[in-house]
Amino acid sequence: MLESLLGVGLKFHHLSVIFRFGVIALLIISLFPQYLFVFCLGTM
């Protein structure tokens, strides 16, 4: 009983970590082109 609960908990923890990384990656991808654009304008 306890082991199966622990397994489910670990699986949920793993999914939440993946989800968090996915959200961070999406934020970086959505913000990066703007920073790149500003950087290109700044170096010209």
ChimeraX attribute file (.defattr): number of C-alpha atoms within 10 A of each C-alpha:
attribute: neighborCount
match mode: 1-to-1
recipient: residues
	/A:1	5
	/A:2	7
	/A:3	8
	/A:4	9
	/A:5	10
	/A:6	11
	/A:7	11
	/A:8	12
	/A:9	12
	/A:10	12
	/A:11	12
	/A:12	12
	/A:13	12
	/A:14	12
	/A:15	12
	/A:16	12
	/A:17	12
	/A:18	12
	/A:19	12
	/A:20	12
	/A:21	12
	/A:22	12
	/A:23	12
	/A:24	12
	/A:25	12
	/A:26	12
	/A:27	11
	/A:28	12
	/A:29	11
	/A:30	11
	/A:31	11
	/A:32	12
	/A:33	11
	/A:34	11
	/A:35	12
	/A:36	11
	/A:37	10
	/A:38	11
	/A:39	11
	/A:40	10
	/A:41	9
	/A:42	8
	/A:43	6
	/A:44	5
